[in-house]
Amino acid sequence: TVQGDAHLELEASGSLRKNLATRPEKYLAKVEPHNVTIEFRGAPGPLGIASGTIIAQPSLIRLDRVSVRATGGTADVNGDLRIGNAGVGTRGLRIAMHQMPIDRWMASLVDPDDFSATGNMGGEVVVTGDLQNGLLANGKLTLSDGKVQLGFLRSPILVHPAIVTVRDHTLVVAMPAAELEKSPIDFNITVADLRTPSIRIDANLQKLDVEVMKFVRLPWMPPSPTHPPNIPITGHVEAHEANLESFPMKNAKTDFKFIRGDWSVDRSEERR
């Protein structure tokens, strides 16, 4: 649904056919929205367009300094959307986000039991490509003072901040100087190729209760649901101090895997 006020300038030429709604063969529409609200089915909330200019032609939509309000945050959008045989594509759509709450958007994209996050996101991403050949995103987003909860961890990671870097088909989430159960942690997530996604996790902690990873349990302890995403996961963990139940450890290292529904924990391979 769309409601609100906008200034419209339209030039068009073509034929109007009886009982048949047709788009003019040629047209140029210039729209300047003033507090327009758009709601999409499935979106976490309405989008408010406060300013900017939208120019529409038969094969092109140009967004010029369009300011969008959504779920408490704002975004500035600049660029072109091109309409062709491959569907909608772009040579460069720049999206700059400011204090965008991430929790409601994440909940609409992934199962919160698998992955969830809270906090405000800011940064800039440039999208290129088309739906047929694939879209590419390049840019950096920052989640400031929030929480990240992975489905296989007992507690959330407190981030100060989390930095999301997107380069074509690669996604990296860096959480330096984060905190897990009151212990400092450096935590990195890498998806090498978003077209065939798999997750690589590297973590370095000061102190680790090994059972914070819910897939690790002593033989006499009942298993815990882990809720991992349905893609392969590999990881490497190092801790200056660690404990498993009442068993203390120093300089603990381990590798773990999640493949086709099964977890495994292995002796850590030495790294150069």
NORCORGI-V574891 format. One record per pair of residues at least 24 apart in sequence whose C-alpha atoms are under 6 Angstrom apart, sorted by the first residue. I is the first residue (numbers start at 0). J is the second residue. D is the distance in Angstrom with one decimal. If there is no record, write none. Layout:
# NORCORGI-V574891
I	J	D
I	J	D
This chain:
# NORCORGI-V574891
0	37	5.7
0	38	5.2
1	36	5.7
1	37	4.6
2	35	5.8
2	36	5.4
3	34	5.9
3	35	4.3
4	33	5.3
4	35	5.9
5	31	5.5
5	32	4.1
5	33	5.2
6	30	5.7
6	31	5.0
26	56	5.8
27	55	5.9
27	56	5.0
28	54	5.6
28	55	5.1
29	53	5.9
29	54	4.5
43	103	5.8
44	70	6.0
58	82	4.7
72	97	6.0
72	98	5.0
72	99	4.0
73	97	5.3
85	131	5.2
87	129	5.9
88	128	5.4
88	129	3.7
89	127	5.1
89	128	5.5
90	127	5.1
91	126	5.6
91	127	4.9
92	125	5.4
92	126	5.1
93	124	5.9
93	125	4.4
94	123	5.6
94	124	5.4
95	122	5.7
95	123	4.2
96	121	4.8
96	122	5.4
97	121	4.6
112	150	5.6
112	226	6.0
113	150	4.4
113	226	5.0
113	227	5.3
113	228	5.6
114	148	5.7
114	149	4.9
114	150	5.7
115	148	5.2
116	146	5.4
116	147	4.4
117	145	5.3
117	146	5.2
118	145	4.2
135	167	5.0
136	167	5.4
137	165	5.0
137	166	4.8
137	167	5.8
138	165	5.4
139	163	5.6
139	164	4.5
150	225	5.5
150	226	4.7
150	227	5.4
151	212	6.0
151	213	5.4
151	225	4.2
151	226	5.9
151	227	5.9
152	211	5.6
152	212	4.9
152	213	5.7
153	211	4.9
168	192	5.0
168	193	5.2
182	206	5.7
197	230	5.7
197	231	5.0
197	232	6.0
198	232	4.7
199	232	6.0
199	233	5.0
199	234	5.6
200	234	4.4
201	234	5.6
201	235	5.0
202	236	4.8
203	236	5.9
203	237	4.8
203	238	5.8
204	238	4.7
205	238	5.5
205	239	5.1
206	238	5.8
206	240	4.7
206	241	5.5
207	241	4.5
208	241	5.7
208	242	5.2
209	243	5.4
231	257	5.6
231	258	5.1
232	256	5.6
232	257	4.9
